[in-house]
């Protein structure tokens, strides 16, 4: 098992143990996004980074989703 796989295991375990309002959750999502990017899983990386941003600014994700919906109908 490589170091990145091991890191993902630890991050995933920590994610399961943290409460939904834990202040470390945003940082963990960001770290999972960075890890996914390092492994070449860019779609997963974007998902984790969006979760991180949503915790920092709950309205930011709404703006992103609205922009995507607007492009579909333009």
HTML snippet that shows the backbone in 3Dmol.js (N, CA, C, O; Angstrom):
<script src="https://3Dmol.org/build/3Dmol-min.js"></script>
<div id="view" style="width:600px;height:400px;position:relative"></div>
<script>
const pdb = `
ATOM      1  N   UNK A   1       0.846  -1.178   0.000  1.00  0.00           N
ATOM      2  CA  UNK A   1       0.000   0.000   0.000  1.00  0.00           C
ATOM      3  C   UNK A   1       0.889   1.238   0.000  1.00  0.00           C
ATOM      4  O   UNK A   1       1.818   1.351   0.800  1.00  0.00           O
ATOM      5  N   UNK A   2       0.592   2.158  -0.904  1.00  0.00           N
ATOM      6  CA  UNK A   2       1.379   3.370  -1.002  1.00  0.00           C
ATOM      7  C   UNK A   2       1.014   4.376   0.082  1.00  0.00           C
ATOM      8  O   UNK A   2       0.012   4.231   0.783  1.00  0.00           O
ATOM      9  N   UNK A   3       1.848   5.391   0.197  1.00  0.00           N
ATOM     10  CA  UNK A   3       1.620   6.406   1.225  1.00  0.00           C
ATOM     11  C   UNK A   3       0.336   7.189   0.979  1.00  0.00           C
ATOM     12  O   UNK A   3      -0.353   7.564   1.928  1.00  0.00           O
ATOM     13  N   UNK A   4       0.008   7.439  -0.292  1.00  0.00           N
ATOM     14  CA  UNK A   4      -1.221   8.176  -0.578  1.00  0.00           C
ATOM     15  C   UNK A   4      -2.452   7.351  -0.222  1.00  0.00           C
ATOM     16  O   UNK A   4      -3.438   7.890   0.282  1.00  0.00           O
ATOM     17  N   UNK A   5      -2.398   6.055  -0.481  1.00  0.00           N
ATOM     18  CA  UNK A   5      -3.508   5.174  -0.099  1.00  0.00           C
ATOM     19  C   UNK A   5      -3.681   5.147   1.417  1.00  0.00           C
ATOM     20  O   UNK A   5      -4.800   5.172   1.928  1.00  0.00           O
ATOM     21  N   UNK A   6      -2.572   5.097   2.115  1.00  0.00           N
ATOM     22  CA  UNK A   6      -2.613   5.075   3.572  1.00  0.00           C
ATOM     23  C   UNK A   6      -3.173   6.393   4.114  1.00  0.00           C
ATOM     24  O   UNK A   6      -3.970   6.398   5.053  1.00  0.00           O
ATOM     25  N   UNK A   7      -2.752   7.496   3.519  1.00  0.00           N
ATOM     26  CA  UNK A   7      -3.272   8.801   3.931  1.00  0.00           C
ATOM     27  C   UNK A   7      -4.782   8.864   3.716  1.00  0.00           C
ATOM     28  O   UNK A   7      -5.513   9.371   4.566  1.00  0.00           O
ATOM     29  N   UNK A   8      -5.244   8.350   2.582  1.00  0.00           N
ATOM     30  CA  UNK A   8      -6.683   8.351   2.309  1.00  0.00           C
ATOM     31  C   UNK A   8      -7.433   7.512   3.348  1.00  0.00           C
ATOM     32  O   UNK A   8      -8.524   7.883   3.780  1.00  0.00           O
ATOM     33  N   UNK A   9      -6.851   6.395   3.739  1.00  0.00           N
ATOM     34  CA  UNK A   9      -7.476   5.556   4.771  1.00  0.00           C
ATOM     35  C   UNK A   9      -7.625   6.317   6.081  1.00  0.00           C
ATOM     36  O   UNK A   9      -8.684   6.283   6.707  1.00  0.00           O
ATOM     37  N   UNK A  10      -6.564   7.001   6.493  1.00  0.00           N
ATOM     38  CA  UNK A  10      -6.609   7.751   7.746  1.00  0.00           C
ATOM     39  C   UNK A  10      -7.594   8.913   7.660  1.00  0.00           C
ATOM     40  O   UNK A  10      -8.356   9.150   8.597  1.00  0.00           O
ATOM     41  N   UNK A  11      -7.582   9.640   6.538  1.00  0.00           N
ATOM     42  CA  UNK A  11      -8.517  10.751   6.373  1.00  0.00           C
ATOM     43  C   UNK A  11      -9.959  10.258   6.400  1.00  0.00           C
ATOM     44  O   UNK A  11     -10.819  10.883   7.020  1.00  0.00           O
ATOM     45  N   UNK A  12     -10.224   9.144   5.732  1.00  0.00           N
ATOM     46  CA  UNK A  12     -11.575   8.589   5.691  1.00  0.00           C
ATOM     47  C   UNK A  12     -12.013   8.135   7.082  1.00  0.00           C
ATOM     48  O   UNK A  12     -13.161   8.343   7.474  1.00  0.00           O
ATOM     49  N   UNK A  13     -11.114   7.529   7.810  1.00  0.00           N
ATOM     50  CA  UNK A  13     -11.436   7.104   9.181  1.00  0.00           C
ATOM     51  C   UNK A  13     -11.752   8.319  10.054  1.00  0.00           C
ATOM     52  O   UNK A  13     -12.713   8.309  10.822  1.00  0.00           O
ATOM     53  N   UNK A  14     -10.936   9.361   9.927  1.00  0.00           N
ATOM     54  CA  UNK A  14     -11.168  10.577  10.696  1.00  0.00           C
ATOM     55  C   UNK A  14     -12.503  11.212  10.317  1.00  0.00           C
ATOM     56  O   UNK A  14     -13.231  11.699  11.182  1.00  0.00           O
ATOM     57  N   UNK A  15     -12.819  11.206   9.039  1.00  0.00           N
ATOM     58  CA  UNK A  15     -14.079  11.769   8.564  1.00  0.00           C
ATOM     59  C   UNK A  15     -15.273  11.076   9.219  1.00  0.00           C
ATOM     60  O   UNK A  15     -16.259  11.727   9.567  1.00  0.00           O
ATOM     61  N   UNK A  16     -15.185   9.770   9.385  1.00  0.00           N
ATOM     62  CA  UNK A  16     -16.271   9.008  10.015  1.00  0.00           C
ATOM     63  C   UNK A  16     -16.396   9.315  11.504  1.00  0.00           C
ATOM     64  O   UNK A  16     -17.478   9.198  12.079  1.00  0.00           O
ATOM     65  N   UNK A  17     -15.283   9.709  12.127  1.00  0.00           N
ATOM     66  CA  UNK A  17     -15.278   9.931  13.567  1.00  0.00           C
ATOM     67  C   UNK A  17     -15.626  11.362  13.968  1.00  0.00           C
ATOM     68  O   UNK A  17     -16.024  11.603  15.108  1.00  0.00           O
ATOM     69  N   UNK A  18     -15.481  12.312  13.048  1.00  0.00           N
ATOM     70  CA  UNK A  18     -15.764  13.704  13.385  1.00  0.00           C
ATOM     71  C   UNK A  18     -17.264  13.969  13.388  1.00  0.00           C
ATOM     72  O   UNK A  18     -18.015  13.391  12.602  1.00  0.00           O
ATOM     73  N   UNK A  19     -17.679  14.845  14.278  1.00  0.00           N
ATOM     74  CA  UNK A  19     -19.083  15.256  14.283  1.00  0.00           C
ATOM     75  C   UNK A  19     -19.313  16.233  13.125  1.00  0.00           C
ATOM     76  O   UNK A  19     -18.368  16.868  12.658  1.00  0.00           O
ATOM     77  N   UNK A  20     -20.555  16.359  12.660  1.00  0.00           N
ATOM     78  CA  UNK A  20     -20.843  17.228  11.508  1.00  0.00           C
ATOM     79  C   UNK A  20     -20.517  18.706  11.739  1.00  0.00           C
ATOM     80  O   UNK A  20     -20.351  19.454  10.775  1.00  0.00           O
ATOM     81  N   UNK A  21     -20.424  19.133  12.986  1.00  0.00           N
ATOM     82  CA  UNK A  21     -20.123  20.543  13.256  1.00  0.00           C
ATOM     83  C   UNK A  21     -18.691  20.755  13.760  1.00  0.00           C
ATOM     84  O   UNK A  21     -18.376  21.819  14.294  1.00  0.00           O
ATOM     85  N   UNK A  22     -17.843  19.770  13.598  1.00  0.00           N
ATOM     86  CA  UNK A  22     -16.454  19.883  14.034  1.00  0.00           C
ATOM     87  C   UNK A  22     -15.725  20.904  13.162  1.00  0.00           C
ATOM     88  O   UNK A  22     -15.810  20.839  11.936  1.00  0.00           O
ATOM     89  N   UNK A  23     -15.009  21.850  13.783  1.00  0.00           N
ATOM     90  CA  UNK A  23     -14.309  22.875  12.999  1.00  0.00           C
ATOM     91  C   UNK A  23     -13.197  22.324  12.097  1.00  0.00           C
ATOM     92  O   UNK A  23     -12.759  23.017  11.178  1.00  0.00           O
ATOM     93  N   UNK A  24     -12.739  21.112  12.340  1.00  0.00           N
ATOM     94  CA  UNK A  24     -11.697  20.516  11.495  1.00  0.00           C
ATOM     95  C   UNK A  24     -12.244  19.943  10.191  1.00  0.00           C
ATOM     96  O   UNK A  24     -11.475  19.591   9.297  1.00  0.00           O
ATOM     97  N   UNK A  25     -13.551  19.850  10.079  1.00  0.00           N
ATOM     98  CA  UNK A  25     -14.163  19.202   8.925  1.00  0.00           C
ATOM     99  C   UNK A  25     -13.802  19.891   7.603  1.00  0.00           C
ATOM    100  O   UNK A  25     -13.506  19.214   6.618  1.00  0.00           O
ATOM    101  N   UNK A  26     -13.823  21.213   7.572  1.00  0.00           N
ATOM    102  CA  UNK A  26     -13.477  21.943   6.351  1.00  0.00           C
ATOM    103  C   UNK A  26     -12.049  21.675   5.912  1.00  0.00           C
ATOM    104  O   UNK A  26     -11.780  21.497   4.724  1.00  0.00           O
ATOM    105  N   UNK A  27     -11.139  21.648   6.869  1.00  0.00           N
ATOM    106  CA  UNK A  27      -9.728  21.358   6.560  1.00  0.00           C
ATOM    107  C   UNK A  27      -9.572  19.927   6.063  1.00  0.00           C
ATOM    108  O   UNK A  27      -8.791  19.661   5.150  1.00  0.00           O
ATOM    109  N   UNK A  28     -10.315  19.013   6.664  1.00  0.00           N
ATOM    110  CA  UNK A  28     -10.245  17.616   6.240  1.00  0.00           C
ATOM    111  C   UNK A  28     -10.757  17.462   4.811  1.00  0.00           C
ATOM    112  O   UNK A  28     -10.157  16.745   4.012  1.00  0.00           O
ATOM    113  N   UNK A  29     -11.864  18.131   4.484  1.00  0.00           N
ATOM    114  CA  UNK A  29     -12.374  18.092   3.112  1.00  0.00           C
ATOM    115  C   UNK A  29     -11.337  18.639   2.138  1.00  0.00           C
ATOM    116  O   UNK A  29     -11.128  18.079   1.062  1.00  0.00           O
ATOM    117  N   UNK A  30     -10.687  19.741   2.525  1.00  0.00           N
ATOM    118  CA  UNK A  30      -9.657  20.335   1.662  1.00  0.00           C
ATOM    119  C   UNK A  30      -8.494  19.358   1.466  1.00  0.00           C
ATOM    120  O   UNK A  30      -7.999  19.184   0.353  1.00  0.00           O
ATOM    121  N   UNK A  31      -8.071  18.731   2.549  1.00  0.00           N
ATOM    122  CA  UNK A  31      -6.972  17.763   2.460  1.00  0.00           C
ATOM    123  C   UNK A  31      -7.355  16.559   1.601  1.00  0.00           C
ATOM    124  O   UNK A  31      -6.532  16.053   0.838  1.00  0.00           O
ATOM    125  N   UNK A  32      -8.589  16.104   1.724  1.00  0.00           N
ATOM    126  CA  UNK A  32      -9.055  15.001   0.873  1.00  0.00           C
ATOM    127  C   UNK A  32      -9.074  15.429  -0.596  1.00  0.00           C
ATOM    128  O   UNK A  32      -8.780  14.627  -1.483  1.00  0.00           O
ATOM    129  N   UNK A  33      -9.416  16.683  -0.846  1.00  0.00           N
ATOM    130  CA  UNK A  33      -9.385  17.208  -2.208  1.00  0.00           C
ATOM    131  C   UNK A  33      -7.980  17.249  -2.776  1.00  0.00           C
ATOM    132  O   UNK A  33      -7.757  16.890  -3.932  1.00  0.00           O
ATOM    133  N   UNK A  34      -7.037  17.686  -1.962  1.00  0.00           N
ATOM    134  CA  UNK A  34      -5.636  17.713  -2.393  1.00  0.00           C
ATOM    135  C   UNK A  34      -5.127  16.301  -2.668  1.00  0.00           C
ATOM    136  O   UNK A  34      -4.419  16.065  -3.647  1.00  0.00           O
ATOM    137  N   UNK A  35      -5.490  15.384  -1.807  1.00  0.00           N
ATOM    138  CA  UNK A  35      -5.074  13.992  -1.969  1.00  0.00           C
ATOM    139  C   UNK A  35      -5.650  13.397  -3.253  1.00  0.00           C
ATOM    140  O   UNK A  35      -4.943  12.718  -3.998  1.00  0.00           O
ATOM    141  N   UNK A  36      -6.922  13.648  -3.509  1.00  0.00           N
ATOM    142  CA  UNK A  36      -7.549  13.140  -4.730  1.00  0.00           C
ATOM    143  C   UNK A  36      -6.868  13.726  -5.966  1.00  0.00           C
ATOM    144  O   UNK A  36      -6.695  13.040  -6.973  1.00  0.00           O
ATOM    145  N   UNK A  37      -6.492  14.979  -5.883  1.00  0.00           N
ATOM    146  CA  UNK A  37      -5.790  15.615  -6.998  1.00  0.00           C
ATOM    147  C   UNK A  37      -4.431  14.958  -7.240  1.00  0.00           C
ATOM    148  O   UNK A  37      -4.035  14.735  -8.384  1.00  0.00           O
ATOM    149  N   UNK A  38      -3.731  14.655  -6.165  1.00  0.00           N
ATOM    150  CA  UNK A  38      -2.422  13.997  -6.289  1.00  0.00           C
ATOM    151  C   UNK A  38      -2.526  12.612  -6.917  1.00  0.00           C
ATOM    152  O   UNK A  38      -1.603  12.161  -7.595  1.00  0.00           O
ATOM    153  N   UNK A  39      -3.645  11.944  -6.692  1.00  0.00           N
ATOM    154  CA  UNK A  39      -3.827  10.604  -7.254  1.00  0.00           C
ATOM    155  C   UNK A  39      -4.455  10.650  -8.641  1.00  0.00           C
ATOM    156  O   UNK A  39      -4.677   9.610  -9.260  1.00  0.00           O
ATOM    157  N   UNK A  40      -4.743  11.867  -9.133  1.00  0.00           N
ATOM    158  CA  UNK A  40      -5.290  12.009 -10.478  1.00  0.00           C
ATOM    159  C   UNK A  40      -6.799  11.909 -10.561  1.00  0.00           C
ATOM    160  O   UNK A  40      -7.352  11.896 -11.661  1.00  0.00           O
ATOM    161  N   UNK A  41      -7.480  11.836  -9.426  1.00  0.00           N
ATOM    162  CA  UNK A  41      -8.946  11.757  -9.424  1.00  0.00           C
ATOM    163  C   UNK A  41      -9.501  13.172  -9.278  1.00  0.00           C
ATOM    164  O   UNK A  41      -9.900  13.592  -8.192  1.00  0.00           O
ATOM    165  N   UNK A  42      -9.516  13.895 -10.399  1.00  0.00           N
ATOM    166  CA  UNK A  42      -9.857  15.311 -10.367  1.00  0.00           C
ATOM    167  C   UNK A  42     -11.332  15.562 -10.084  1.00  0.00           C
ATOM    168  O   UNK A  42     -11.674  16.571  -9.467  1.00  0.00           O
ATOM    169  N   UNK A  43     -12.204  14.672 -10.520  1.00  0.00           N
ATOM    170  CA  UNK A  43     -13.629  14.831 -10.219  1.00  0.00           C
ATOM    171  C   UNK A  43     -13.869  14.747  -8.713  1.00  0.00           C
ATOM    172  O   UNK A  43     -14.605  15.553  -8.145  1.00  0.00           O
ATOM    173  N   UNK A  44     -13.245  13.770  -8.083  1.00  0.00           N
ATOM    174  CA  UNK A  44     -13.385  13.619  -6.632  1.00  0.00           C
ATOM    175  C   UNK A  44     -12.746  14.813  -5.920  1.00  0.00           C
ATOM    176  O   UNK A  44     -13.255  15.283  -4.903  1.00  0.00           O
ATOM    177  N   UNK A  45     -11.636  15.293  -6.460  1.00  0.00           N
ATOM    178  CA  UNK A  45     -10.969  16.451  -5.881  1.00  0.00           C
ATOM    179  C   UNK A  45     -11.894  17.662  -5.873  1.00  0.00           C
ATOM    180  O   UNK A  45     -11.992  18.369  -4.870  1.00  0.00           O
ATOM    181  N   UNK A  46     -12.563  17.896  -6.980  1.00  0.00           N
ATOM    182  CA  UNK A  46     -13.496  19.023  -7.068  1.00  0.00           C
ATOM    183  C   UNK A  46     -14.625  18.855  -6.055  1.00  0.00           C
ATOM    184  O   UNK A  46     -15.020  19.820  -5.402  1.00  0.00           O
ATOM    185  N   UNK A  47     -15.142  17.648  -5.922  1.00  0.00           N
ATOM    186  CA  UNK A  47     -16.227  17.402  -4.963  1.00  0.00           C
ATOM    187  C   UNK A  47     -15.789  17.718  -3.535  1.00  0.00           C
ATOM    188  O   UNK A  47     -16.524  18.363  -2.787  1.00  0.00           O
ATOM    189  N   UNK A  48     -14.600  17.267  -3.160  1.00  0.00           N
ATOM    190  CA  UNK A  48     -14.114  17.535  -1.809  1.00  0.00           C
ATOM    191  C   UNK A  48     -13.881  19.030  -1.597  1.00  0.00           C
ATOM    192  O   UNK A  48     -14.213  19.566  -0.540  1.00  0.00           O
ATOM    193  N   UNK A  49     -13.313  19.704  -2.596  1.00  0.00           N
ATOM    194  CA  UNK A  49     -13.071  21.140  -2.455  1.00  0.00           C
ATOM    195  C   UNK A  49     -14.385  21.912  -2.374  1.00  0.00           C
ATOM    196  O   UNK A  49     -14.475  22.897  -1.641  1.00  0.00           O
ATOM    197  N   UNK A  50     -15.397  21.483  -3.111  1.00  0.00           N
ATOM    198  CA  UNK A  50     -16.699  22.142  -3.022  1.00  0.00           C
ATOM    199  C   UNK A  50     -17.295  21.977  -1.627  1.00  0.00           C
ATOM    200  O   UNK A  50     -17.897  22.911  -1.097  1.00  0.00           O
ATOM    201  N   UNK A  51     -17.134  20.809  -1.035  1.00  0.00           N
ATOM    202  CA  UNK A  51     -17.625  20.599   0.335  1.00  0.00           C
ATOM    203  C   UNK A  51     -16.888  21.520   1.305  1.00  0.00           C
ATOM    204  O   UNK A  51     -17.493  22.097   2.208  1.00  0.00           O
ATOM    205  N   UNK A  52     -15.590  21.650   1.110  1.00  0.00           N
ATOM    206  CA  UNK A  52     -14.800  22.526   1.970  1.00  0.00           C
ATOM    207  C   UNK A  52     -15.273  23.972   1.845  1.00  0.00           C
ATOM    208  O   UNK A  52     -15.447  24.665   2.847  1.00  0.00           O
ATOM    209  N   UNK A  53     -15.477  24.415   0.617  1.00  0.00           N
ATOM    210  CA  UNK A  53     -15.947  25.783   0.390  1.00  0.00           C
ATOM    211  C   UNK A  53     -17.346  25.998   0.943  1.00  0.00           C
ATOM    212  O   UNK A  53     -17.647  27.073   1.462  1.00  0.00           O
ATOM    213  N   UNK A  54     -18.197  24.995   0.839  1.00  0.00           N
ATOM    214  CA  UNK A  54     -19.565  25.113   1.341  1.00  0.00           C
ATOM    215  C   UNK A  54     -19.573  25.332   2.853  1.00  0.00           C
ATOM    216  O   UNK A  54     -20.453  26.019   3.373  1.00  0.00           O
ATOM    217  N   UNK A  55     -18.612  24.759   3.557  1.00  0.00           N
ATOM    218  CA  UNK A  55     -18.530  24.981   5.002  1.00  0.00           C
ATOM    219  C   UNK A  55     -18.027  26.381   5.328  1.00  0.00           C
ATOM    220  O   UNK A  55     -18.460  26.993   6.304  1.00  0.00           O
ATOM    221  N   UNK A  56     -17.115  26.881   4.511  1.00  0.00           N
ATOM    222  CA  UNK A  56     -16.587  28.228   4.740  1.00  0.00           C
ATOM    223  C   UNK A  56     -17.635  29.281   4.416  1.00  0.00           C
ATOM    224  O   UNK A  56     -17.794  30.260   5.146  1.00  0.00           O
ATOM    225  N   UNK A  57     -18.348  29.072   3.313  1.00  0.00           N
ATOM    226  CA  UNK A  57     -19.365  30.021   2.868  1.00  0.00           C
ATOM    227  C   UNK A  57     -20.533  29.229   2.304  1.00  0.00           C
ATOM    228  O   UNK A  57     -20.505  28.833   1.139  1.00  0.00           O
ATOM    229  N   UNK A  58     -21.556  28.995   3.109  1.00  0.00           N
ATOM    230  CA  UNK A  58     -22.679  28.161   2.654  1.00  0.00           C
ATOM    231  C   UNK A  58     -23.346  28.672   1.379  1.00  0.00           C
ATOM    232  O   UNK A  58     -23.945  27.886   0.646  1.00  0.00           O
ATOM    233  N   UNK A  59     -23.254  29.968   1.102  1.00  0.00           N
ATOM    234  CA  UNK A  59     -23.882  30.515  -0.103  1.00  0.00           C
ATOM    235  C   UNK A  59     -23.013  30.360  -1.344  1.00  0.00           C
ATOM    236  O   UNK A  59     -23.507  30.531  -2.459  1.00  0.00           O
ATOM    237  N   UNK A  60     -21.740  30.043  -1.183  1.00  0.00           N
ATOM    238  CA  UNK A  60     -20.837  29.910  -2.328  1.00  0.00           C
ATOM    239  C   UNK A  60     -21.253  28.763  -3.229  1.00  0.00           C
ATOM    240  O   UNK A  60     -21.244  28.906  -4.452  1.00  0.00           O
ATOM    241  N   UNK A  61     -21.615  27.633  -2.652  1.00  0.00           N
ATOM    242  CA  UNK A  61     -22.002  26.474  -3.446  1.00  0.00           C
ATOM    243  C   UNK A  61     -23.298  26.740  -4.196  1.00  0.00           C
ATOM    244  O   UNK A  61     -23.469  26.270  -5.320  1.00  0.00           O
ATOM    245  N   UNK A  62     -24.210  27.484  -3.591  1.00  0.00           N
ATOM    246  CA  UNK A  62     -25.461  27.829  -4.266  1.00  0.00           C
ATOM    247  C   UNK A  62     -25.153  28.636  -5.514  1.00  0.00           C
ATOM    248  O   UNK A  62     -25.763  28.417  -6.561  1.00  0.00           O
ATOM    249  N   UNK A  63     -24.212  29.569  -5.415  1.00  0.00           N
ATOM    250  CA  UNK A  63     -23.827  30.362  -6.574  1.00  0.00           C
ATOM    251  C   UNK A  63     -23.225  29.514  -7.673  1.00  0.00           C
ATOM    252  O   UNK A  63     -23.504  29.738  -8.851  1.00  0.00           O
ATOM    253  N   UNK A  64     -22.407  28.548  -7.311  1.00  0.00           N
ATOM    254  CA  UNK A  64     -21.799  27.648  -8.293  1.00  0.00           C
ATOM    255  C   UNK A  64     -22.877  26.831  -8.986  1.00  0.00           C
ATOM    256  O   UNK A  64     -22.872  26.701 -10.210  1.00  0.00           O
ATOM    257  N   UNK A  65     -23.794  26.286  -8.213  1.00  0.00           N
ATOM    258  CA  UNK A  65     -24.865  25.472  -8.790  1.00  0.00           C
ATOM    259  C   UNK A  65     -25.767  26.306  -9.680  1.00  0.00           C
ATOM    260  O   UNK A  65     -26.186  25.844 -10.742  1.00  0.00           O
ATOM    261  N   UNK A  66     -26.070  27.522  -9.268  1.00  0.00           N
ATOM    262  CA  UNK A  66     -26.916  28.386 -10.085  1.00  0.00           C
ATOM    263  C   UNK A  66     -26.243  28.728 -11.404  1.00  0.00           C
ATOM    264  O   UNK A  66     -26.909  28.769 -12.438  1.00  0.00           O
ATOM    265  N   UNK A  67     -24.943  28.973 -11.392  1.00  0.00           N
ATOM    266  CA  UNK A  67     -24.212  29.250 -12.628  1.00  0.00           C
ATOM    267  C   UNK A  67     -24.273  28.054 -13.571  1.00  0.00           C
ATOM    268  O   UNK A  67     -24.457  28.227 -14.776  1.00  0.00           O
ATOM    269  N   UNK A  68     -24.121  26.846 -13.039  1.00  0.00           N
ATOM    270  CA  UNK A  68     -24.187  25.638 -13.860  1.00  0.00           C
ATOM    271  C   UNK A  68     -25.571  25.476 -14.473  1.00  0.00           C
ATOM    272  O   UNK A  68     -25.686  25.143 -15.653  1.00  0.00           O
ATOM    273  N   UNK A  69     -26.609  25.703 -13.700  1.00  0.00           N
ATOM    274  CA  UNK A  69     -27.976  25.582 -14.214  1.00  0.00           C
ATOM    275  C   UNK A  69     -28.235  26.639 -15.282  1.00  0.00           C
ATOM    276  O   UNK A  69     -28.895  26.364 -16.285  1.00  0.00           O
ATOM    277  N   UNK A  70     -27.718  27.843 -15.069  1.00  0.00           N
ATOM    278  CA  UNK A  70     -27.911  28.915 -16.038  1.00  0.00           C
ATOM    279  C   UNK A  70     -27.267  28.558 -17.377  1.00  0.00           C
ATOM    280  O   UNK A  70     -27.841  28.835 -18.431  1.00  0.00           O
ATOM    281  N   UNK A  71     -26.101  27.956 -17.347  1.00  0.00           N
ATOM    282  CA  UNK A  71     -25.408  27.572 -18.580  1.00  0.00           C
ATOM    283  C   UNK A  71     -26.187  26.511 -19.349  1.00  0.00           C
ATOM    284  O   UNK A  71     -26.162  26.494 -20.579  1.00  0.00           O
ATOM    285  N   UNK A  72     -26.874  25.633 -18.636  1.00  0.00           N
ATOM    286  CA  UNK A  72     -27.644  24.583 -19.302  1.00  0.00           C
ATOM    287  C   UNK A  72     -28.770  25.163 -20.144  1.00  0.00           C
ATOM    288  O   UNK A  72     -29.111  24.627 -21.199  1.00  0.00           O
ATOM    289  N   UNK A  73     -29.346  26.264 -19.669  1.00  0.00           N
ATOM    290  CA  UNK A  73     -30.511  26.817 -20.337  1.00  0.00           C
ATOM    291  C   UNK A  73     -30.181  28.006 -21.225  1.00  0.00           C
ATOM    292  O   UNK A  73     -31.078  28.591 -21.832  1.00  0.00           O
ATOM    293  N   UNK A  74     -28.923  28.369 -21.309  1.00  0.00           N
ATOM    294  CA  UNK A  74     -28.535  29.510 -22.152  1.00  0.00           C
ATOM    295  C   UNK A  74     -28.268  29.080 -23.568  1.00  0.00           C
ATOM    296  O   UNK A  74     -27.931  29.910 -24.412  1.00  0.00           O
TER     297      UNK A  74
END
`;
const viewer = $3Dmol.createViewer("view");
viewer.addModel(pdb, "pdb");
viewer.setStyle({}, {cartoon: {color: "spectrum"}});
viewer.zoomTo();
viewer.render();
</script>
